[in-house]
């Protein structure tokens, strides 16, 4: 068995007196083949890794507006969907992409986590109230780790994305990835997301990660520490989720990954 951190593009400069915590490996044995092994892992993660008030609860039946509306919606259209959903036994409405910044297509506004009052004149609080009035809980989509080049955040902090200085910044899905190895980036996301999650009775958050990582280089790291960036990114992400799930213990967070390939068990600790 060969196990450990993937050595590709990874190194860590360990200074005197410092320590490095390697990722944990979880091994199980089964005399019942892969099926028995899978069930053992499932029981282990459900009872020893997952946590919080939602761990043993049945998940709510939800409707998501994405494929019904894409970016073309307003508060009345969303309320109309919720009105139809209630009698069908649906328990939760999740407002997907397009509620923030000037997000009329997928080429702008990621990073600008404030309500688009053109679509939602009364903000998220008003819309959530209308959804609640139909007997449904209210949930919200976010993609906090991403930034659009066409956004207020990127114009203010162009160095906050993962990139190699002096080289082209590769976009995928018209977006770049924020450098979560930097504490100021994590602090910004914590403050802005906390403001959003406090603004309305939000019970569910769909946390997306829609592109794979490229040019994993940090503008704040020295040359000899650049290969620490990917690992420090994940530590930053875990730290951000630790703060958010501690502040909002009653929100059910869904980890959604369209392109990020995010399936490490550590995510199940938070989501």
N, C-alpha and C positions, 0 to 999 in steps of 0.2 A: 504494500500500500504506500503510495506517495501522496502526501496531503500537505496543504499549507497555502500561503498566499501565492497567487499566480505571479511568477517573477517577471512577467512582461512589463517593461517600463516602470519597474518598482525598485526603489532603494530607500533606505532610511538612515539618516545621519544621527547616530546616537552619541550625544555628548556625555562626558563624565558625570556620573551621579544621576543621569536620567534613566528612564525605563521605557520599554515598548511592550504593549500588550498585544500578543498575537490573537487572531480570531480563534474562537472556540470551534472545535469539531464535535459533531454529535454522531456517535456510532451506535447502531442497534444490531441485535442478532435476531434471526427468525429461523425456525425450523419449518416454516410454512411458505417458503419461497418469497418472491417479490411482493405478493399480496399481503402476506403476514407482516413483512418488513414495513410496507407502506402504512398499514393500520397501526403498527407500533409507533411510527413517527407521528401519525395524526393524533393519537392519544397523548403522546408526549407533548406536542406543541400546544394542543388545546388546553391541557391541564397544568403545564409547567412553564409555558412561555407566554401564551396569550394572557391578558390581564384586564382588569377594569370591570366596570358595571355591565358591560355588554358581553362579557366572555361567554356566559352560559345562557344568554337570552336568544330567542328565535329572532332572526333578522326580519325587519319590516319589509312588506311587499311594496315595491316602489315603481314609480313611473318617472322617466327622464325625458325632458323635452327635446333632446338634441336632434334625433332623426325626424321629429315632427316639425321643427322650426328652423334648425341650424341657427344662424345669427339673426334671422328675421323674426323678431318678436317684440312685444311690449307687454306691459303689466296686464292689460286686458286679455291678451291672447293666452298668457300663462294661467291667469285665473280661470279662463274658460276650460283649459285642459284639466285643471284641478277639480272643477265642478263636475266634469264627466267622470273623473277617476274615482271619486268618493263612492258612488253607488256600485262600482265594480268591485269594491272590497280592497282597493289600493290604500295603503296606510301612509305613504310618504311620497312627496313630490320633490324631485331634485332638479334645480335650475342649473343647466349646463353652461357651456362656454358662451360668452357674449354679453355678460351683464356688467362689465367693468370698462374703464377707460373709454376709448373710442373704437371698440372692438366690433366692427361690422364685417370683418373677414379675418382669415388666419394670419394676416401679415402685419398686425400692429397690436400694441397695448399690453402684451404680457409684461408683467412687472408693475403695471399701474393699477394696483388693487384698491380702486375706489369706484363707487357706483356710477353707472352711466345714467344720469338723470333724464336724458332724452328718451330712453326706453322705459326707465322706472322713475317716473316723476316723484313718487313718494318714497323712493329708495327701497332697500331690501326689507326694512321694517314693515312698510305698508304692504308690500307683496306677500311677505310671510304671514301677516295678519289675515289677508284675504284667503290664502291657502289654508291656514288654520281654521278659518270660519267654515271651510268645506269639510272639516274633520280630518285633514291630513297634516302630518308633520312637514317641516320645510328643510330641505337640504341644498347644498351648494357645491358647485365645481370650482376647483382652483388648480393651477399648475405653477406652484410657487418657485420652482427651481429654474424656470425659464425666463428669458427676456427677449422682447422683440427689438430689433434695431430701430424700428419706428415706435418709440415709446418715450415718455418723459423720463423714465428711469435710466434708459440707455444714453439719452442725450446728456443727462446729468452725470452719469458714472460709466463712461464707455470702457473703463478698465475693470469693471466688476464682473465681466464674463470670463470664462475659461478661454484663453487665447495665447498664442505665441507672439510676442511683441515683434512688430515689423513684418508679420506674415498675414496672409489672407485669413479672415475669420470664416470658417466653414459654417454655413447655415444649413439646417435641415428643418423642413416644415416652416420655413421663414423665421426660425428662432435660434437663439444662442442659449448657452447654459450659464447660469450664474455661478460664481466661484464660491461655493459653500465652505471652502477651506478657510475663508476669511471671516473673522468674527463680526466685522461691521456689516457684511452682507447678511449673515444670519440674524443679527440684531434688527436690521431693517425689515426682514421678512417676519420676524416675530412681532414687531410693533404693528406693522400694517395688517397682518392677518389677525392679530388679536383685536384690532379695531373693527375689522369686518365681522369676526365671529361674535363680538359683543354688541353689534348694532341691531341684531334681529334674533328671534328665537330659532336659531339654527341647531338642528339635532343631528345632522349628518353631513359629512364633508367628503367629497370625491376628490382625492389628491392624485392628479395625473402626472405622468412623466413620459412625454410623447416622442422623444428622440434619443438616439444613442449618443454616447459621449465621445467627442473628438478633441484633439489639441488640448489635452488635459494638462494645462500649464497655468501657473498663477502669476499675476503681475506683482504680487506682494512677496513672492518667495525668492530666495537667493538661488543662483545657478545650481549649487550643489544640493539644494533641497527640492528641485522641481519634480523629481520622481516620487516625492511624498504626497503630491497633490491629490491623486485619486483617493488614497486612503484617508487623508485629512478631510477631503470632501465628505466621505461617508460619516466620519466622526462628527463633522459639522451638521450633517443632515440628522443624525441620531440626536444630537444635542438640541436642535431646533424642535424636533418632534417630542422630545422629552419635556421641553418647556411648554409646548402647546397642549399636549395631552394632560399635563399636570394642571394647567390653568383651566382647561375645558374638559374635565373628566367625563362629562355626560354626553359629549359629542361622539358619535360613532364615525371613525375615520376609515374610509375605504382606500386601499392602495391600488392604484390603477396605472398600468404601464403599457402604453401602446408601442413604445420603441426602446424603452430603457432596460428591458430585460430584467426587471427588478423582482427577484424571487428569493433573496436571501432570507432565512428564517428570522433574522433580527428585525425585519420589518413587521413581523407578526406580534412583536412585543408592543408595538404602537398602534397597529392598524388591524 
